[in-house]
Each structure stands twice: as structure tokens, then as C-alpha cells.
Amino acid sequence: MPSGIVAPGGRWLARCPADGRPALAVADIDPDSRDEDIRMAVRYARPWRRSARAGLYDERLPVGDARSDIRTAF
């Protein structure tokens, strides 16, 4: 399966050739695009991630639980 860049809706934006040679997939993603896949990602995914990283879940993080504190083992 060749590598590539997939839009949030599952559509290929760019794809490397399937001939087995080294390749690089490149895509320009315009935040003001009228493409519904791009608009959904910019409108909903990015703001949600930003608020989650800003401490939205801090009060729900387990503290003192060895299963959550140890990040190098399963």
C-alpha cells in the first residue's frame, strides 16, 4: 500500500506511486477551503484539541494511580 495523505473524511488528498520506489506525498491544506472534509477538521477538530490541551480534562486525570503514572509499560 503506498503512503499518502488522507482527508478527515477518508478521501486521498495526495498519494505516492505504488511502484515501490521512494516517494514523498505533499498536500496543501487551505484552512479557508470550501472542501467539506477540510472545513470540518478546521472548524471542529482543531478547536476541540486546543481546549483539551488547555486543561479541559485536568480535573479528571487520575493522580497516584500506578496504572496511569507508568508510561513505559502496559
mmCIF file of the N, C-alpha and C atoms, coordinates in Angstrom:
data_MODEL
# 
_entry.id   MODEL 
# 
loop_
_atom_site.group_PDB 
_atom_site.id 
_atom_site.type_symbol 
_atom_site.label_atom_id 
_atom_site.label_alt_id 
_atom_site.label_comp_id 
_atom_site.label_asym_id 
_atom_site.label_entity_id 
_atom_site.label_seq_id 
_atom_site.pdbx_PDB_ins_code 
_atom_site.Cartn_x 
_atom_site.Cartn_y 
_atom_site.Cartn_z 
_atom_site.occupancy 
_atom_site.B_iso_or_equiv 
_atom_site.pdbx_formal_charge 
_atom_site.auth_seq_id 
_atom_site.auth_comp_id 
_atom_site.auth_asym_id 
_atom_site.auth_atom_id 
_atom_site.pdbx_PDB_model_num 
ATOM 1   N N  . MET A 1 1  ? 0.850   -1.170 0.000  1.00 0.00 ? 1  MET A N  1 
ATOM 2   C CA . MET A 1 1  ? 0.000   0.000  0.000  1.00 0.00 ? 1  MET A CA 1 
ATOM 3   C C  . MET A 1 1  ? 0.893   1.228  0.000  1.00 0.00 ? 1  MET A C  1 
ATOM 4   N N  . PRO A 1 2  ? 0.777   2.074  -0.967 1.00 0.00 ? 2  PRO A N  1 
ATOM 5   C CA . PRO A 1 2  ? 1.594   3.288  -0.994 1.00 0.00 ? 2  PRO A CA 1 
ATOM 6   C C  . PRO A 1 2  ? 1.148   4.278  0.085  1.00 0.00 ? 2  PRO A C  1 
ATOM 7   N N  . SER A 1 3  ? 2.082   5.058  0.541  1.00 0.00 ? 3  SER A N  1 
ATOM 8   C CA . SER A 1 3  ? 1.795   6.088  1.541  1.00 0.00 ? 3  SER A CA 1 
ATOM 9   C C  . SER A 1 3  ? 1.068   7.253  0.895  1.00 0.00 ? 3  SER A C  1 
ATOM 10  N N  . GLY A 1 4  ? 0.447   8.060  1.752  1.00 0.00 ? 4  GLY A N  1 
ATOM 11  C CA . GLY A 1 4  ? -0.238  9.229  1.239  1.00 0.00 ? 4  GLY A CA 1 
ATOM 12  C C  . GLY A 1 4  ? -0.824  10.062 2.359  1.00 0.00 ? 4  GLY A C  1 
ATOM 13  N N  . ILE A 1 5  ? -1.573  11.059 1.987  1.00 0.00 ? 5  ILE A N  1 
ATOM 14  C CA . ILE A 1 5  ? -2.229  11.954 2.935  1.00 0.00 ? 5  ILE A CA 1 
ATOM 15  C C  . ILE A 1 5  ? -3.727  11.828 2.695  1.00 0.00 ? 5  ILE A C  1 
ATOM 16  N N  . VAL A 1 6  ? -4.458  11.524 3.787  1.00 0.00 ? 6  VAL A N  1 
ATOM 17  C CA . VAL A 1 6  ? -5.888  11.289 3.696  1.00 0.00 ? 6  VAL A CA 1 
ATOM 18  C C  . VAL A 1 6  ? -6.630  12.410 4.413  1.00 0.00 ? 6  VAL A C  1 
ATOM 19  N N  . ALA A 1 7  ? -7.678  12.912 3.798  1.00 0.00 ? 7  ALA A N  1 
ATOM 20  C CA . ALA A 1 7  ? -8.527  13.931 4.423  1.00 0.00 ? 7  ALA A CA 1 
ATOM 21  C C  . ALA A 1 7  ? -9.306  13.293 5.563  1.00 0.00 ? 7  ALA A C  1 
ATOM 22  N N  . PRO A 1 8  ? -9.798  14.087 6.514  1.00 0.00 ? 8  PRO A N  1 
ATOM 23  C CA . PRO A 1 8  ? -10.558 13.529 7.635  1.00 0.00 ? 8  PRO A CA 1 
ATOM 24  C C  . PRO A 1 8  ? -11.749 12.670 7.208  1.00 0.00 ? 8  PRO A C  1 
ATOM 25  N N  . GLY A 1 9  ? -12.321 12.927 6.060  1.00 0.00 ? 9  GLY A N  1 
ATOM 26  C CA . GLY A 1 9  ? -13.452 12.145 5.573  1.00 0.00 ? 9  GLY A CA 1 
ATOM 27  C C  . GLY A 1 9  ? -13.062 10.853 4.880  1.00 0.00 ? 9  GLY A C  1 
ATOM 28  N N  . GLY A 1 10 ? -11.758 10.581 4.754  1.00 0.00 ? 10 GLY A N  1 
ATOM 29  C CA . GLY A 1 10 ? -11.296 9.338  4.152  1.00 0.00 ? 10 GLY A CA 1 
ATOM 30  C C  . GLY A 1 10 ? -10.875 9.440  2.697  1.00 0.00 ? 10 GLY A C  1 
ATOM 31  N N  . ARG A 1 11 ? -10.958 10.608 2.108  1.00 0.00 ? 11 ARG A N  1 
ATOM 32  C CA . ARG A 1 11 ? -10.578 10.800 0.699  1.00 0.00 ? 11 ARG A CA 1 
ATOM 33  C C  . ARG A 1 11 ? -9.087  11.091 0.608  1.00 0.00 ? 11 ARG A C  1 
ATOM 34  N N  . TRP A 1 12 ? -8.402  10.498 -0.381 1.00 0.00 ? 12 TRP A N  1 
ATOM 35  C CA . TRP A 1 12 ? -6.976  10.764 -0.582 1.00 0.00 ? 12 TRP A CA 1 
ATOM 36  C C  . TRP A 1 12 ? -6.775  12.194 -1.064 1.00 0.00 ? 12 TRP A C  1 
ATOM 37  N N  . LEU A 1 13 ? -5.882  12.934 -0.405 1.00 0.00 ? 13 LEU A N  1 
ATOM 38  C CA . LEU A 1 13 ? -5.503  14.273 -0.863 1.00 0.00 ? 13 LEU A CA 1 
ATOM 39  C C  . LEU A 1 13 ? -4.260  14.195 -1.734 1.00 0.00 ? 13 LEU A C  1 
ATOM 40  N N  . ALA A 1 14 ? -3.344  13.313 -1.362 1.00 0.00 ? 14 ALA A N  1 
ATOM 41  C CA . ALA A 1 14 ? -2.121  13.086 -2.138 1.00 0.00 ? 14 ALA A CA 1 
ATOM 42  C C  . ALA A 1 14 ? -1.696  11.654 -1.883 1.00 0.00 ? 14 ALA A C  1 
ATOM 43  N N  . ARG A 1 15 ? -1.097  11.024 -2.887 1.00 0.00 ? 15 ARG A N  1 
ATOM 44  C CA . ARG A 1 15 ? -0.709  9.625  -2.749 1.00 0.00 ? 15 ARG A CA 1 
ATOM 45  C C  . ARG A 1 15 ? 0.568   9.359  -3.519 1.00 0.00 ? 15 ARG A C  1 
ATOM 46  N N  . CYS A 1 16 ? 1.460   8.582  -2.909 1.00 0.00 ? 16 CYS A N  1 
ATOM 47  C CA . CYS A 1 16 ? 2.700   8.196  -3.573 1.00 0.00 ? 16 CYS A CA 1 
ATOM 48  C C  . CYS A 1 16 ? 2.408   7.118  -4.616 1.00 0.00 ? 16 CYS A C  1 
ATOM 49  N N  . PRO A 1 17 ? 3.264   7.017  -5.636 1.00 0.00 ? 17 PRO A N  1 
ATOM 50  C CA . PRO A 1 17 ? 3.063   5.960  -6.625 1.00 0.00 ? 17 PRO A CA 1 
ATOM 51  C C  . PRO A 1 17 ? 3.271   4.580  -5.995 1.00 0.00 ? 17 PRO A C  1 
ATOM 52  N N  . ALA A 1 18 ? 2.622   3.578  -6.534 1.00 0.00 ? 18 ALA A N  1 
ATOM 53  C CA . ALA A 1 18 ? 2.693   2.219  -5.995 1.00 0.00 ? 18 ALA A CA 1 
ATOM 54  C C  . ALA A 1 18 ? 3.757   1.379  -6.692 1.00 0.00 ? 18 ALA A C  1 
ATOM 55  N N  . ASP A 1 19 ? 4.792   2.015  -7.226 1.00 0.00 ? 19 ASP A N  1 
ATOM 56  C CA . ASP A 1 19 ? 5.801   1.253  -7.961 1.00 0.00 ? 19 ASP A CA 1 
ATOM 57  C C  . ASP A 1 19 ? 6.973   0.802  -7.088 1.00 0.00 ? 19 ASP A C  1 
ATOM 58  N N  . GLY A 1 20 ? 6.934   1.043  -5.787 1.00 0.00 ? 20 GLY A N  1 
ATOM 59  C CA . GLY A 1 20 ? 7.976   0.571  -4.883 1.00 0.00 ? 20 GLY A CA 1 
ATOM 60  C C  . GLY A 1 20 ? 9.178   1.486  -4.737 1.00 0.00 ? 20 GLY A C  1 
ATOM 61  N N  . ARG A 1 21 ? 9.241   2.547  -5.509 1.00 0.00 ? 21 ARG A N  1 
ATOM 62  C CA . ARG A 1 21 ? 10.364  3.479  -5.391 1.00 0.00 ? 21 ARG A CA 1 
ATOM 63  C C  . ARG A 1 21 ? 10.095  4.475  -4.273 1.00 0.00 ? 21 ARG A C  1 
ATOM 64  N N  . PRO A 1 22 ? 11.161  5.035  -3.677 1.00 0.00 ? 22 PRO A N  1 
ATOM 65  C CA . PRO A 1 22 ? 10.966  6.048  -2.635 1.00 0.00 ? 22 PRO A CA 1 
ATOM 66  C C  . PRO A 1 22 ? 10.194  7.249  -3.194 1.00 0.00 ? 22 PRO A C  1 
ATOM 67  N N  . ALA A 1 23 ? 9.298   7.775  -2.392 1.00 0.00 ? 23 ALA A N  1 
ATOM 68  C CA . ALA A 1 23 ? 8.487   8.911  -2.834 1.00 0.00 ? 23 ALA A CA 1 
ATOM 69  C C  . ALA A 1 23 ? 8.061   9.718  -1.618 1.00 0.00 ? 23 ALA A C  1 
ATOM 70  N N  . LEU A 1 24 ? 7.562   10.890 -1.882 1.00 0.00 ? 24 LEU A N  1 
ATOM 71  C CA . LEU A 1 24 ? 7.102   11.797 -0.837 1.00 0.00 ? 24 LEU A CA 1 
ATOM 72  C C  . LEU A 1 24 ? 5.741   12.346 -1.242 1.00 0.00 ? 24 LEU A C  1 
ATOM 73  N N  . ALA A 1 25 ? 4.772   12.241 -0.344 1.00 0.00 ? 25 ALA A N  1 
ATOM 74  C CA . ALA A 1 25 ? 3.433   12.780 -0.606 1.00 0.00 ? 25 ALA A CA 1 
ATOM 75  C C  . ALA A 1 25 ? 3.351   14.173 0.009  1.00 0.00 ? 25 ALA A C  1 
ATOM 76  N N  . VAL A 1 26 ? 2.868   15.143 -0.770 1.00 0.00 ? 26 VAL A N  1 
ATOM 77  C CA . VAL A 1 26 ? 2.760   16.525 -0.313 1.00 0.00 ? 26 VAL A CA 1 
ATOM 78  C C  . VAL A 1 26 ? 1.363   17.036 -0.670 1.00 0.00 ? 26 VAL A C  1 
ATOM 79  N N  . ALA A 1 27 ? 0.749   17.751 0.280  1.00 0.00 ? 27 ALA A N  1 
ATOM 80  C CA . ALA A 1 27 ? -0.571  18.335 0.016  1.00 0.00 ? 27 ALA A CA 1 
ATOM 81  C C  . ALA A 1 27 ? -0.649  19.692 0.694  1.00 0.00 ? 27 ALA A C  1 
ATOM 82  N N  . ASP A 1 28 ? -1.219  20.660 0.015  1.00 0.00 ? 28 ASP A N  1 
ATOM 83  C CA . ASP A 1 28 ? -1.513  21.961 0.611  1.00 0.00 ? 28 ASP A CA 1 
ATOM 84  C C  . ASP A 1 28 ? -2.921  21.892 1.178  1.00 0.00 ? 28 ASP A C  1 
ATOM 85  N N  . ILE A 1 29 ? -3.052  22.202 2.468  1.00 0.00 ? 29 ILE A N  1 
ATOM 86  C CA . ILE A 1 29 ? -4.361  22.195 3.102  1.00 0.00 ? 29 ILE A CA 1 
ATOM 87  C C  . ILE A 1 29 ? -4.708  23.633 3.458  1.00 0.00 ? 29 ILE A C  1 
ATOM 88  N N  . ASP A 1 30 ? -5.651  24.171 2.739  1.00 0.00 ? 30 ASP A N  1 
ATOM 89  C CA . ASP A 1 30 ? -6.068  25.557 2.921  1.00 0.00 ? 30 ASP A CA 1 
ATOM 90  C C  . ASP A 1 30 ? -7.150  25.626 3.993  1.00 0.00 ? 30 ASP A C  1 
ATOM 91  N N  . PRO A 1 31 ? -6.895  26.304 5.117  1.00 0.00 ? 31 PRO A N  1 
ATOM 92  C CA . PRO A 1 31 ? -7.915  26.388 6.165  1.00 0.00 ? 31 PRO A CA 1 
ATOM 93  C C  . PRO A 1 31 ? -9.206  27.066 5.715  1.00 0.00 ? 31 PRO A C  1 
ATOM 94  N N  . ASP A 1 32 ? -9.153  27.865 4.663  1.00 0.00 ? 32 ASP A N  1 
ATOM 95  C CA . ASP A 1 32 ? -10.351 28.537 4.147  1.00 0.00 ? 32 ASP A CA 1 
ATOM 96  C C  . ASP A 1 32 ? -10.991 27.779 2.991  1.00 0.00 ? 32 ASP A C  1 
ATOM 97  N N  . SER A 1 33 ? -10.608 26.523 2.831  1.00 0.00 ? 33 SER A N  1 
ATOM 98  C CA . SER A 1 33 ? -11.099 25.712 1.723  1.00 0.00 ? 33 SER A CA 1 
ATOM 99  C C  . SER A 1 33 ? -12.610 25.499 1.821  1.00 0.00 ? 33 SER A C  1 
ATOM 100 N N  . ARG A 1 34 ? -13.252 25.341 0.675  1.00 0.00 ? 34 ARG A N  1 
ATOM 101 C CA . ARG A 1 34 ? -14.674 25.026 0.640  1.00 0.00 ? 34 ARG A CA 1 
ATOM 102 C C  . ARG A 1 34 ? -14.897 23.511 0.701  1.00 0.00 ? 34 ARG A C  1 
ATOM 103 N N  . ASP A 1 35 ? -13.805 22.740 0.672  1.00 0.00 ? 35 ASP A N  1 
ATOM 104 C CA . ASP A 1 35 ? -13.882 21.288 0.769  1.00 0.00 ? 35 ASP A CA 1 
ATOM 105 C C  . ASP A 1 35 ? -14.435 20.918 2.153  1.00 0.00 ? 35 ASP A C  1 
ATOM 106 N N  . GLU A 1 36 ? -15.506 20.149 2.198  1.00 0.00 ? 36 GLU A N  1 
ATOM 107 C CA . GLU A 1 36 ? -16.188 19.846 3.458  1.00 0.00 ? 36 GLU A CA 1 
ATOM 108 C C  . GLU A 1 36 ? -15.294 19.082 4.431  1.00 0.00 ? 36 GLU A C  1 
ATOM 109 N N  . ASP A 1 37 ? -14.436 18.172 3.942  1.00 0.00 ? 37 ASP A N  1 
ATOM 110 C CA . ASP A 1 37 ? -13.525 17.442 4.824  1.00 0.00 ? 37 ASP A CA 1 
ATOM 111 C C  . ASP A 1 37 ? -12.591 18.397 5.559  1.00 0.00 ? 37 ASP A C  1 
ATOM 112 N N  . ILE A 1 38 ? -12.044 19.356 4.829  1.00 0.00 ? 38 ILE A N  1 
ATOM 113 C CA . ILE A 1 38 ? -11.104 20.304 5.422  1.00 0.00 ? 38 ILE A CA 1 
ATOM 114 C C  . ILE A 1 38 ? -11.845 21.249 6.368  1.00 0.00 ? 38 ILE A C  1 
ATOM 115 N N  . ARG A 1 39 ? -12.992 21.738 5.960  1.00 0.00 ? 39 ARG A N  1 
ATOM 116 C CA . ARG A 1 39 ? -13.763 22.648 6.822  1.00 0.00 ? 39 ARG A CA 1 
ATOM 117 C C  . ARG A 1 39 ? -14.140 21.992 8.139  1.00 0.00 ? 39 ARG A C  1 
ATOM 118 N N  . MET A 1 40 ? -14.548 20.726 8.112  1.00 0.00 ? 40 MET A N  1 
ATOM 119 C CA . MET A 1 40 ? -14.922 20.015 9.342  1.00 0.00 ? 40 MET A CA 1 
ATOM 120 C C  . MET A 1 40 ? -13.719 19.884 10.270 1.00 0.00 ? 40 MET A C  1 
ATOM 121 N N  . ALA A 1 41 ? -12.567 19.541 9.715  1.00 0.00 ? 41 ALA A N  1 
ATOM 122 C CA . ALA A 1 41 ? -11.368 19.375 10.541 1.00 0.00 ? 41 ALA A CA 1 
ATOM 123 C C  . ALA A 1 41 ? -10.949 20.696 11.170 1.00 0.00 ? 41 ALA A C  1 
ATOM 124 N N  . VAL A 1 42 ? -11.009 21.757 10.423 1.00 0.00 ? 42 VAL A N  1 
ATOM 125 C CA . VAL A 1 42 ? -10.587 23.062 10.939 1.00 0.00 ? 42 VAL A CA 1 
ATOM 126 C C  . VAL A 1 42 ? -11.609 23.609 11.934 1.00 0.00 ? 42 VAL A C  1 
ATOM 127 N N  . ARG A 1 43 ? -12.882 23.438 11.644 1.00 0.00 ? 43 ARG A N  1 
ATOM 128 C CA . ARG A 1 43 ? -13.926 24.000 12.500 1.00 0.00 ? 43 ARG A CA 1 
ATOM 129 C C  . ARG A 1 43 ? -14.108 23.220 13.801 1.00 0.00 ? 43 ARG A C  1 
ATOM 130 N N  . TYR A 1 44 ? -14.069 21.879 13.735 1.00 0.00 ? 44 TYR A N  1 
ATOM 131 C CA . TYR A 1 44 ? -14.388 21.089 14.925 1.00 0.00 ? 44 TYR A CA 1 
ATOM 132 C C  . TYR A 1 44 ? -13.181 20.441 15.595 1.00 0.00 ? 44 TYR A C  1 
ATOM 133 N N  . ALA A 1 45 ? -12.303 19.813 14.848 1.00 0.00 ? 45 ALA A N  1 
ATOM 134 C CA . ALA A 1 45 ? -11.190 19.075 15.456 1.00 0.00 ? 45 ALA A CA 1 
ATOM 135 C C  . ALA A 1 45 ? -10.169 20.003 16.090 1.00 0.00 ? 45 ALA A C  1 
ATOM 136 N N  . ARG A 1 46 ? -9.742  21.006 15.377 1.00 0.00 ? 46 ARG A N  1 
ATOM 137 C CA . ARG A 1 46 ? -8.713  21.892 15.925 1.00 0.00 ? 46 ARG A CA 1 
ATOM 138 C C  . ARG A 1 46 ? -9.161  22.636 17.177 1.00 0.00 ? 46 ARG A C  1 
ATOM 139 N N  . PRO A 1 47 ? -10.325 23.268 17.196 1.00 0.00 ? 47 PRO A N  1 
ATOM 140 C CA . PRO A 1 47 ? -10.741 23.960 18.425 1.00 0.00 ? 47 PRO A CA 1 
ATOM 141 C C  . PRO A 1 47 ? -10.908 22.994 19.601 1.00 0.00 ? 47 PRO A C  1 
ATOM 142 N N  . TRP A 1 48 ? -11.399 21.784 19.350 1.00 0.00 ? 48 TRP A N  1 
ATOM 143 C CA . TRP A 1 48 ? -11.568 20.819 20.425 1.00 0.00 ? 48 TRP A CA 1 
ATOM 144 C C  . TRP A 1 48 ? -10.211 20.430 21.006 1.00 0.00 ? 48 TRP A C  1 
ATOM 145 N N  . ARG A 1 49 ? -9.242  20.143 20.142 1.00 0.00 ? 49 ARG A N  1 
ATOM 146 C CA . ARG A 1 49 ? -7.900  19.790 20.622 1.00 0.00 ? 49 ARG A CA 1 
ATOM 147 C C  . ARG A 1 49 ? -7.303  20.934 21.421 1.00 0.00 ? 49 ARG A C  1 
ATOM 148 N N  . ARG A 1 50 ? -7.482  22.136 20.947 1.00 0.00 ? 50 ARG A N  1 
ATOM 149 C CA . ARG A 1 50 ? -6.924  23.301 21.640 1.00 0.00 ? 50 ARG A CA 1 
ATOM 150 C C  . ARG A 1 50 ? -7.497  23.414 23.048 1.00 0.00 ? 50 ARG A C  1 
ATOM 151 N N  . SER A 1 51 ? -8.815  23.233 23.206 1.00 0.00 ? 51 SER A N  1 
ATOM 152 C CA . SER A 1 51 ? -9.413  23.332 24.538 1.00 0.00 ? 51 SER A CA 1 
ATOM 153 C C  . SER A 1 51 ? -9.027  22.139 25.409 1.00 0.00 ? 51 SER A C  1 
ATOM 154 N N  . ALA A 1 52 ? -8.859  20.965 24.817 1.00 0.00 ? 52 ALA A N  1 
ATOM 155 C CA . ALA A 1 52 ? -8.439  19.795 25.599 1.00 0.00 ? 52 ALA A CA 1 
ATOM 156 C C  . ALA A 1 52 ? -7.016  19.980 26.115 1.00 0.00 ? 52 ALA A C  1 
ATOM 157 N N  . ARG A 1 53 ? -6.150  20.525 25.293 1.00 0.00 ? 53 ARG A N  1 
ATOM 158 C CA . ARG A 1 53 ? -4.765  20.754 25.724 1.00 0.00 ? 53 ARG A CA 1 
ATOM 159 C C  . ARG A 1 53 ? -4.647  21.921 26.697 1.00 0.00 ? 53 ARG A C  1 
ATOM 160 N N  . ALA A 1 54 ? -5.644  22.782 26.745 1.00 0.00 ? 54 ALA A N  1 
ATOM 161 C CA . ALA A 1 54 ? -5.601  23.947 27.635 1.00 0.00 ? 54 ALA A CA 1 
ATOM 162 C C  . ALA A 1 54 ? -6.080  23.614 29.046 1.00 0.00 ? 54 ALA A C  1 
ATOM 163 N N  . GLY A 1 55 ? -6.370  22.341 29.324 1.00 0.00 ? 55 GLY A N  1 
ATOM 164 C CA . GLY A 1 55 ? -6.722  21.952 30.673 1.00 0.00 ? 55 GLY A CA 1 
ATOM 165 C C  . GLY A 1 55 ? -8.153  21.502 30.867 1.00 0.00 ? 55 GLY A C  1 
ATOM 166 N N  . LEU A 1 56 ? -8.867  21.261 29.798 1.00 0.00 ? 56 LEU A N  1 
ATOM 167 C CA . LEU A 1 56 ? -10.258 20.837 29.888 1.00 0.00 ? 56 LEU A CA 1 
ATOM 168 C C  . LEU A 1 56 ? -10.415 19.578 30.737 1.00 0.00 ? 56 LEU A C  1 
ATOM 169 N N  . TYR A 1 57 ? -9.458  18.645 30.645 1.00 0.00 ? 57 TYR A N  1 
ATOM 170 C CA . TYR A 1 57 ? -9.566  17.370 31.345 1.00 0.00 ? 57 TYR A CA 1 
ATOM 171 C C  . TYR A 1 57 ? -8.662  17.274 32.571 1.00 0.00 ? 57 TYR A C  1 
ATOM 172 N N  . ASP A 1 58 ? -8.012  18.345 32.965 1.00 0.00 ? 58 ASP A N  1 
ATOM 173 C CA . ASP A 1 58 ? -7.082  18.281 34.093 1.00 0.00 ? 58 ASP A CA 1 
ATOM 174 C C  . ASP A 1 58 ? -7.714  17.756 35.368 1.00 0.00 ? 58 ASP A C  1 
ATOM 175 N N  . GLU A 1 59 ? -8.925  18.143 35.676 1.00 0.00 ? 59 GLU A N  1 
ATOM 176 C CA . GLU A 1 59 ? -9.558  17.704 36.919 1.00 0.00 ? 59 GLU A CA 1 
ATOM 177 C C  . GLU A 1 59 ? -9.979  16.234 36.865 1.00 0.00 ? 59 GLU A C  1 
ATOM 178 N N  . ARG A 1 60 ? -9.992  15.640 35.674 1.00 0.00 ? 60 ARG A N  1 
ATOM 179 C CA . ARG A 1 60 ? -10.385 14.241 35.530 1.00 0.00 ? 60 ARG A CA 1 
ATOM 180 C C  . ARG A 1 60 ? -9.186  13.298 35.401 1.00 0.00 ? 60 ARG A C  1 
ATOM 181 N N  . LEU A 1 61 ? -7.975  13.827 35.388 1.00 0.00 ? 61 LEU A N  1 
ATOM 182 C CA . LEU A 1 61 ? -6.791  12.983 35.275 1.00 0.00 ? 61 LEU A CA 1 
ATOM 183 C C  . LEU A 1 61 ? -6.559  12.232 36.583 1.00 0.00 ? 61 LEU A C  1 
ATOM 184 N N  . PRO A 1 62 ? -6.307  10.918 36.491 1.00 0.00 ? 62 PRO A N  1 
ATOM 185 C CA . PRO A 1 62 ? -6.040  10.159 37.719 1.00 0.00 ? 62 PRO A CA 1 
ATOM 186 C C  . PRO A 1 62 ? -4.683  10.537 38.299 1.00 0.00 ? 62 PRO A C  1 
ATOM 187 N N  . VAL A 1 63 ? -4.640  10.775 39.591 1.00 0.00 ? 63 VAL A N  1 
ATOM 188 C CA . VAL A 1 63 ? -3.400  11.127 40.276 1.00 0.00 ? 63 VAL A CA 1 
ATOM 189 C C  . VAL A 1 63 ? -3.097  10.031 41.286 1.00 0.00 ? 63 VAL A C  1 
ATOM 190 N N  . GLY A 1 64 ? -1.874  9.521  41.266 1.00 0.00 ? 64 GLY A N  1 
ATOM 191 C CA . GLY A 1 64 ? -1.481  8.489  42.207 1.00 0.00 ? 64 GLY A CA 1 
ATOM 192 C C  . GLY A 1 64 ? -1.914  7.092  41.802 1.00 0.00 ? 64 GLY A C  1 
ATOM 193 N N  . ASP A 1 65 ? -2.369  6.901  40.593 1.00 0.00 ? 65 ASP A N  1 
ATOM 194 C CA . ASP A 1 65 ? -2.750  5.577  40.099 1.00 0.00 ? 65 ASP A CA 1 
ATOM 195 C C  . ASP A 1 65 ? -1.592  5.030  39.282 1.00 0.00 ? 65 ASP A C  1 
ATOM 196 N N  . ALA A 1 66 ? -0.953  3.961  39.769 1.00 0.00 ? 66 ALA A N  1 
ATOM 197 C CA . ALA A 1 66 ? 0.235   3.407  39.102 1.00 0.00 ? 66 ALA A CA 1 
ATOM 198 C C  . ALA A 1 66 ? -0.058  3.005  37.666 1.00 0.00 ? 66 ALA A C  1 
ATOM 199 N N  . ARG A 1 67 ? -1.275  2.564  37.390 1.00 0.00 ? 67 ARG A N  1 
ATOM 200 C CA . ARG A 1 67 ? -1.611  2.166  36.019 1.00 0.00 ? 67 ARG A CA 1 
ATOM 201 C C  . ARG A 1 67 ? -1.574  3.357  35.068 1.00 0.00 ? 67 ARG A C  1 
ATOM 202 N N  . SER A 1 68 ? -1.810  4.548  35.563 1.00 0.00 ? 68 SER A N  1 
ATOM 203 C CA . SER A 1 68 ? -1.797  5.739  34.722 1.00 0.00 ? 68 SER A CA 1 
ATOM 204 C C  . SER A 1 68 ? -0.470  6.478  34.796 1.00 0.00 ? 68 SER A C  1 
ATOM 205 N N  . ASP A 1 69 ? 0.249   6.356  35.897 1.00 0.00 ? 69 ASP A N  1 
ATOM 206 C CA . ASP A 1 69 ? 1.509   7.079  36.076 1.00 0.00 ? 69 ASP A CA 1 
ATOM 207 C C  . ASP A 1 69 ? 2.667   6.458  35.310 1.00 0.00 ? 69 ASP A C  1 
ATOM 208 N N  . ILE A 1 70 ? 2.689   5.131  35.183 1.00 0.00 ? 70 ILE A N  1 
ATOM 209 C CA . ILE A 1 70 ? 3.785   4.441  34.492 1.00 0.00 ? 70 ILE A CA 1 
ATOM 210 C C  . ILE A 1 70 ? 3.506   4.477  32.994 1.00 0.00 ? 70 ILE A C  1 
ATOM 211 N N  . ARG A 1 71 ? 4.332   5.212  32.265 1.00 0.00 ? 71 ARG A N  1 
ATOM 212 C CA . ARG A 1 71 ? 4.119   5.403  30.817 1.00 0.00 ? 71 ARG A CA 1 
ATOM 213 C C  . ARG A 1 71 ? 4.993   4.515  29.954 1.00 0.00 ? 71 ARG A C  1 
ATOM 214 N N  . THR A 1 72 ? 5.842   3.658  30.577 1.00 0.00 ? 72 THR A N  1 
ATOM 215 C CA . THR A 1 72 ? 6.775   2.837  29.814 1.00 0.00 ? 72 THR A CA 1 
ATOM 216 C C  . THR A 1 72 ? 6.382   1.364  29.818 1.00 0.00 ? 72 THR A C  1 
ATOM 217 N N  . ALA A 1 73 ? 5.227   0.999  30.340 1.00 0.00 ? 73 ALA A N  1 
ATOM 218 C CA . ALA A 1 73 ? 4.798   -0.392 30.405 1.00 0.00 ? 73 ALA A CA 1 
ATOM 219 C C  . ALA A 1 73 ? 3.302   -0.479 30.180 1.00 0.00 ? 73 ALA A C  1 
ATOM 220 N N  . PHE A 1 74 ? 2.867   -1.673 29.870 1.00 0.00 ? 74 PHE A N  1 
ATOM 221 C CA . PHE A 1 74 ? 1.431   -1.919 29.678 1.00 0.00 ? 74 PHE A CA 1 
ATOM 222 C C  . PHE A 1 74 ? 0.837   -2.478 30.933 1.00 0.00 ? 74 PHE A C  1 
# 
